[in-house]
Amino acid sequence: MAGHTVDAIKKKMQMMRVEKDAACERAEQFQHQLLLQRSLNEQVCSSLPAIQARFSGRGRWGMSFPVRSLTPTVPNEIFVDCDLSSGMIS
């Protein structure tokens, strides 16, 4: 009877280890995607002043129009920091 319990616990621990490894792999993939997206965001934000300068001032027929800020308004708090070494997500 005790042998079955030990085997069941070992099997459960193995399943949990596989699930943890899969979750860590997904976290690494998301971390990579996040880094790529941040790089793309930096490129876009660095090109905004030139674009705004190009389109600011007078319109095609001499009419002036306001230029809105095109900087992203997404707060940094939505980004998740993952410590992949400990497996913890904060």
C-alpha positions in Angstrom: 0.0 0.0 0.0 2.8 2.5 1.0 4.6 1.6 -2.2 1.6 2.7 -4.3 1.6 6.1 -2.4 5.3 6.6 -3.0 4.9 5.8 -6.7 1.9 8.2 -7.0 3.9 11.0 -5.3 6.9 10.4 -7.6 4.6 10.4 -10.7 2.9 13.6 -9.5 6.3 15.3 -8.9 7.5 14.2 -12.4 4.4 15.7 -13.9 4.9 18.9 -12.0 8.5 19.1 -13.1 7.5 18.7 -16.7 4.8 21.4 -16.3 7.4 23.7 -14.6 9.9 23.2 -17.5 7.2 24.0 -20.0 6.1 27.1 -18.1 9.8 28.3 -17.9 10.2 27.7 -21.7 7.0 29.8 -22.4 8.4 32.5 -20.0 11.7 32.6 -21.9 9.8 32.9 -25.2 7.7 35.7 -23.9 10.8 37.4 -22.5 12.4 37.3 -25.9 9.2 38.7 -27.6 9.1 41.4 -25.0 12.8 42.4 -25.7 12.0 42.5 -29.4 8.9 44.6 -28.9 10.8 47.0 -26.6 13.5 47.4 -29.3 10.9 48.1 -31.9 9.2 50.6 -29.6 12.5 52.4 -29.1 13.1 52.6 -32.8 9.6 54.0 -33.4 9.9 56.5 -30.6 13.3 57.7 -31.8 11.9 58.4 -35.3 8.9 60.3 -34.0 10.6 63.7 -33.6 11.7 63.7 -37.2 8.2 62.7 -38.4 6.6 65.3 -36.2 8.9 68.0 -37.5 8.2 67.0 -41.0 4.4 67.4 -40.6 4.3 70.3 -38.1 3.6 73.8 -39.0 1.6 74.7 -42.1 -0.5 72.3 -44.1 -0.6 71.9 -47.8 -2.7 75.0 -48.5 -1.2 77.2 -45.9 -3.6 76.2 -43.1 -2.0 75.5 -39.8 -3.0 72.4 -37.8 -2.0 71.2 -34.3 0.4 68.3 -34.0 -0.5 65.8 -31.3 2.2 64.0 -29.5 2.6 60.5 -30.9 4.6 59.0 -28.1 3.1 55.8 -26.7 0.9 56.1 -23.6 1.2 52.6 -22.4 2.4 52.5 -18.8 5.5 50.5 -18.0 3.7 48.8 -15.2 2.0 46.4 -17.6 5.4 44.8 -18.4 6.1 41.7 -16.3 9.6 41.2 -14.9 10.6 37.5 -14.9 13.4 36.2 -12.9 14.0 33.0 -14.9 16.7 31.7 -12.6 14.3 31.3 -9.7 11.2 30.6 -11.8 9.4 33.5 -10.1 7.3 36.1 -12.0 6.8 39.5 -10.3 
